[in-house]
Amino acid sequence: MRRQNLAVVLGAVAAHSPLSRADVAGRVGLTRAAVSSLVDELIGRGAVTEAAATAGGRVGRPGRALALCDEGPAGLGLEIGVNHLGACLVDLRGEPRVWRLVERANAGRPAGQVLAEVAALAAEAEAEAAALGLRVEGRLLAVPGVVPHRPGGLVERAPNLGWRGVRLADHWPDPDTVPEPENEANLGALAEYWNAGRPDETFVHVSAGSGIGAALVLDGRLFRGARGFAGELGHLPVHPDGPDCACGARGCLEQYAGEAAVRRGAGLADAPTGTVPGDPVALLAERAAAGHAPTLRTLDRAGRALGLALTSAVDLIDPDSLVLGGAYTELAEWLVPAVRAELAARVTVRPWAPEALRPSVLGRRGPLLGAALTTVRRIRADPTLLPAG
């Protein structure tokens, strides 16, 4: 019960600060004495600070303003992309305090080499965090692959990196700082939900990078499936007699709306996916904005294929909304009309509003932010995860 009450009080401070102890008691329905004891514990655990007394214009003894700490507990997010490595550190308020993104061609490189470089980037981020008075309480790594939701730090399969059966602990230089792996599409969806979602919202978050990933948030909870494979929208067949896919099937969505397919159609196929330098998404957006006809035709075709796939998702899941994340966010201006046209023509068994399809508020930043925010959300749900002062 005390653990739950600690979370309730911390949640009130997070949502409505600055508050006095009396204000918190009024909001959460606990006695002032109980709230005072809980606040003292949260202060001791480094989750809450209490500012100098202020009258605040009210009659009676001045209250002391409570707020979340901007020093102390923090979450570290890491990311391995096909073309980059990233590190992000957020404080307990959810504010990014450290942000590092470096270009790196990771496709086909040995997993140990890539993980060693991520570990070095993580160490740099943690050193910067320490200088800001922050301490890392949890570490998550976003990867473009299948991550079984069980202990062990296993990346079962990451085809765009060329990984299969990689255990992070086998390659991480410091056994005390091995991060927990998670699928990047799942983390992007969670970050979107925490930033822009409603408490009980059901939505499909579909994102594009080197492949196409999707994540399902059902009534505010991430749905992983029986074995963690949920969300493989990129391999949903949209044209059964279409071109062969690397997965072994034919006509998959990735063959029409994946980055490599769009680049080929736009005439940008000279450099294979997974090479640096250059930002193909930015270049695609630049060409589309300039009215480049092949790029516009390709994005229209991609949008229609995406609309076909999302029609199946709408009919099967009945979501409140569909969110275009990752690279799709930056290309939404040219994708959305075609996606909406397909949805309007094909979603016939239930009402569907055009505005229920929207671009992400986070775009390509979502997975890295989600990785960092996961620790913060866990602490807010259970403050006893923090060491007692």
N, C-alpha and C positions, 0 to 999 in steps of 0.2 A: 504494500500500500504506500509506504514512504517513497519507494522508487517512482511509482506512478504520480504521486503528488509533486515530487521534484520536477518531473517532466511537465506537469501542468503549470507549475509556477514559472519554469524556464520558458515554456511556450508563450505564456502571457507577456513576459518581459521581452521576448523576441518579437512578438507581434505588435506590442503597443508602447514600448519604451519611448521616452523616460516615464517611469511610474514610481510612486512611493510604495512602501510596504502596505499601507492602508489601501491604496489603489488596487494592488494585486489581490488583496483579500476580497475586496468588493467584486473583482472580476471573476475569481475562481471559486468563490463560495466557501472558502475556508476561514477559520478564525484568524484574527490578527496574530495571536500567539503562535499558531501553527505555521502561518506564513513566515513569521519572523525567524522561526527555527529553520525552516526550509531555505530561506534566503541566506542565512548564515552559512549553511552547508554549501550552497551553490557558490558563495563567495570563497569559501575555503577550498573548493575544487577548481577555482579559477575560471568559472563560467560567467559570473556576474560581478559587476562593480557597483559601488554605491558612492554617488557624488556628494558634495557638500550640501548641507541643509538649505532648502529654499522654501519660502512661504508660498510661492505660486499663486498669490492673490486670494488665498482661502483663510478663513478664520481658524485659529487653533495653532497647535505646535507645528512648526515647519517640517515638511517631509524631506527625505533624502532620496534623490532620484536614482533608480536602478536602471542599469543598461547592460547589454551583453559586453563581454570583454573584447577589446580590440587587440589585446595581447594575450599570451597564454595559448589555449588549445587551438589547433588548426588542422585542416585536412590537406593532404598532398595528393594531387591527381597527376598521373603520368599517362602518356599516350604514345603508341607506336602506330604511325600511319605508313602507307606505302611510300610516301614522299616526305615524311617529316617525323620528328620526335618532339614531344612536348612535355612541359612540367608546369603545373599551376598549384598555387597554395592559397587557400581561402581561410579567413579567420572564422570565429564562431558566428559572426553576423552574416556569413556567406559572401563577404566582400573579397574579391581577388586581391592578394597582396604581392604575389610573385607570379610572373607570367614569362615563360621561356618557350620559344618555338624555333626549331632549327631545321633547315632543309637537309634531308638525308634520303638517299635512294636505298630502301630497305628490302625491296623484293628480291628474293633469291639469295640474300646474304645469310650466313650462318646465324642461327638464333642466338648462340652465345655471344657473338660479336655485337649484335644489335642490343641485346640486353645489357651488356657491359657498358655500352654508350648511354643507354637510358639510366642505368645506375649512376653513372658519372654526372649526368644532368640532374638527377634527383639529389645527389650530394651537394651540388652547387645551389640548388633551390633551397635545400634545408639550411645551408650555411647563411644564405641571404635572409631566410626566415628567422634564424636565431638572432641575427643583427637587429631585427625588428621586434624582438621580444616574443616571438611565437615559437611554440613547440609542436611538433608533428605528433598527432595522436592516432593517425591511421593513414594507410597508403593504398591506393587503387591504381591499376594499370588498365587503360582502355586499349583493346586489341581488335582488329578487324577479323574476328574468327569465332568459332564455337567454343564456349567455355562452360563445361559442366558445372552446375550449381551445387558443388560439394567441396569439402576441404581437399587441399592438395596442390592448389596453384597450377592446375593443368590447363593448357591451351590445346584442346583436342585437335583442332584443325583450323588453320588460317591460310586458305589457298592462295590469296593474293600476296602473302609473304613467302609462301613455300614451306610453311610449318606444318608439322603433324606430330602430335604427342609430345609437346614441349612442356616440361615442368620448370617453372621459374626458379625454384630453389636449386636446381641443378646447375644454373648458370649465373645466379646473382652473387656478387662478390661478398656481401655482408649478410649472413643468415638472419640477423636481427632486423633487417629493413626490407625483407622480401615483400613486394606488394601483392595484393590480392587481384587476380586478373578478372576482367569483366568484358563482355561484348560491347564494342563501342556504340552500336546502335541502341542498345538498352540504356547506356549511360546518357546518350543524347536525348532519349525520350524522357528519362527521369529528370534531367536538368530542365527540359522544356516544361514538364509538369510542375516542378518546384518553382519555376519563374512565372508561368503564365496559366497554369491549369486550375480548375476548380477542384474542391476536395473529393468529389465523387465522380469526376469526369472519366469517360471512356473514349479513348482516341487511338488512332493508328499513326505512328510517327515513322515516315519513310524517308531514308536519307541515301545520298549517293556519294561515293568516293570512287575508289577503284572498282568496287562492286556496288550492289544495292542491298541495303539492310533495312529491316523494319522492326519495330518494337510495338507491342500491344500493352497499353495501360488500361486495365479494366476496373472500373469503379475506384480509380486512384491507386491501383496496385499493379505492378509489373507482372505480366504473364509470361512465363518462361517455357511452358510446355512440359511434358513428362520427362524429357531428357535434356532440356535446355536448347532445343533446336527451333523453338518458335520464332517466327519472323523472317523466314527465308523467302521473302517476297520476290527477290531477284530471280529465283528459279521457278517462279510460277509461270507455266506456259501461256503465252498470250497469242501465239500463232503456232499450233502444233506441228505444222510442216515447215517451220522456219529454219534458220541456220543452226548448225550444231553449236552446243554450248560446252564450255570447259567442264561442266558438271557431268556430262555424259548424256544429257537430254537434248531436246531440240526446241527451238522457238521460245526460249526463256526470256523473261522481261529484260534481263541484262543485255541481251543481244540487240535490243532496240533503245533502251533508255539508260544503259550503263555508260560510264565515262568513255571507255574505249570505243563503243559503238557511236557515240555522239561525236567524238573527235574524228573518227573515220569519215562520218558523213559530212562534217564541216571542213574536211581537208586538212586536218591537223594530226594526221597519223604518223608523221615522220619519226617522232620519238616514242618509243614504247611506253606503256603505262608503268610507273614505278621508277622513272628516271628524273633526275634533277639536272639543270635548273628549269625554271619556268613554272607558271601557274596556269594550267590549261583551262581551269574554270574561269579565271579572270579574263583570259584571252577569248574564250567562247562568249562571255558576256559582252566584251568589247566589240567583237564581230557582229553579234546580234544587234547591239545598239546602233551600229553603223549601217544596218540593213543588209548585211552579207547574206545573199539569197540561199546558198547551200546550208549555212548555219541555221537560218530561220526554218528552212524545210526540215532539217534534221531535228531541231527542237520541237517542231510541231509533231513529227512522227513519234518522237520520244514521249511527248505529252499524251498522245493518243494511246500508246502502248501502256503507259503508266495508268491512264484512266481505265483501261480494260482490267488491269490487275486490281486496281483499287475498287472497282465495281464489285468484284468477288469478295473483297474484304468487307465492304459495306453490307452486302447481302448476308454474309456469314456472321459478322460480329455485331452489326447494328450500332456503330460508334456515334458519339456526339459530333466528332470532328475528325478530319484528316489533316496531318501536319507535314509539310514538305521541309525536310531538314537537310543538313550537310550542304553539298554543292547545289542541291536543288533550290535552296533558299536564294542564292545569287542569280539563278536562272529562272526564278519563278515568274518574272514578267512575261516570259515567252512560253513557259510550260503551262501555266495555269489555265489560259483560255482553252487549250486542247483537252486538258484533263477534265475541266468543268463540262465541256461539250460531251465527252464520253459518259460522264456520270449522269448528266441530264438525260441522255438518250437511253441509258441502260439501267439506271436504278429506278425501277417501276413498282416495286412491291412495298415501298415505304416512302414517306416524304423525305426529300433531300434538298437542302438550301445551298445555293452556290457558295455562300460565305462560310459554310462548314468546312470548306477546303481553304487552308491558309498557310502562308510561309511561316517557318520557325522564327521566333524572336532571337534565337541564338546562332543559327546557321552552323558553320563549321566549328564554332567554339564549343558547341554543346557537349561532345563526349569528354573533353578535357575538364570542363567545368563540372560535369556530372560526376566524374571520378573524384574530384576534390570535394564536392559537396556531399557525397555519400557519407563520409566520416562525420561531417557536421550534423547531418540529419540523424545519424545514429546516436550521437551525443545528446541531441535535443530530445530524442525519444527515451534515452536512458542516461541521465547525467552521472550515474554511478560508474560509468565507464571511465570517467576521469578520476585520477588519484585524489584521495582525500588530503586536504591541507593540514 
